[in-house]
């Protein structure tokens, strides 16, 4: 349930955007202030705390040894999970993940999976029997709009921060050495840009208020080599083809800024 | 078929605490009030390697009718551990342990709050353990009190919690994770510091009556020290002395 936005706010925010301005003084293609810290949780293999404006997410990466999926016996497993904590907004309820939380997890997962960010083959230990399982858990602490971009940026940073134990196979037995930690095998980096359609314009990084009145939104996952690796359209109204193409151009341009926040590696 | 080599096999020497603390010494403590935008009140607390976030919403309309009280507010708590807060990933969602802690936290905080001022409403307290290192229920209660104060909810006192217990044959204040697991007993206590009244008391392990009394006194002494930090956090946020 989205909170109701007063009609007068809807009108004034839309009118501003039609004039190329925004209520918080940003340009249409400008992010709010972004901050990203890594290595904030010692008990996690990798972690990151990301803030876009007042939206705040804590992300932890954990690893454990487990069984591969039967249809992909020779590659490692990774899972992405998110919790829209009831502390993050007055309308978030405790309980099992609702559809918004599942969408957030799945879209973040898709960017990483389809962008081939993690080299999953290197996470296989005994083919068909034992593999590394990597868990990305996203804890939404404060919701002030645009969770998707914050989640994708934080998840990428936490993966880059992660160090897992060295595992070797001896006589069909896995030996896990916690004294020798090594980084996760990563091929690439990916981040995501979300644009909201309000009035006749596309605005980058919608705030909470803008999300309340947007007609639709489009989120585009881009790799550091410029390839598009995931997309998600949301919202109740349609897009035209030209708008989507324009959004891709904007995303490819703006993700360059986001990559700058990631650790250099 | 999985062998695990760890570098965490701490061996404590006789009557010395593994982290070198004195028997009545707390771990380093840091509390900050008002850290979240959306919540009505919030607090972030670091206590040793514990990292805990608490948020408060309310008093607000109570939408579960069968639980509402016509003459007072209901203080509801949810204690939750992040999957990445512990060594082996915790499955998300409530388990028996966190449900019990949620109930006790609510009971520990309620006596301090003027619930009778807000009939038919709820005050919701959410505690998130981001990193756990022994004593998270006490850390959660301490943080939640600061968040309640930050939310401007009228209270008789700011409840504060601290554990004491026994490890290596010695009665000690504020058990670490290792002392909690390997030690003989753990006594988490919450008090209202102005009166010293006890609002949370649990014990597991074995103590004589004398040892229990020592532990209780140590826990209360710890509470009084932590209480000063709670007040500082509120003063830092809102000024005044």
Interface residues (C-beta under 8 A of the other chain):
Chain A: X40 X41 X42 X43 X44 X47 X54 X56 X58 X60 X61 X62 X64 X65 X81 X83 X85 X86 X87 X88 X89 X90 X94 X96 X130 X135 X137 X139 X141 X142 X143 X144 X172 X173 X174 X175 X176 X177 X178 X179
Chain B: X1 X2 X3 X4 X5 X6 X7 X8 X36 X37 X38 X39 X42 X49 X51 X53 X54 X55 X57 X60 X78 X80 X82 X83 X84 X85 X86 X87 X88 X89 X92 X93 X94 X124 X126 X128 X130 X131 X132 X133
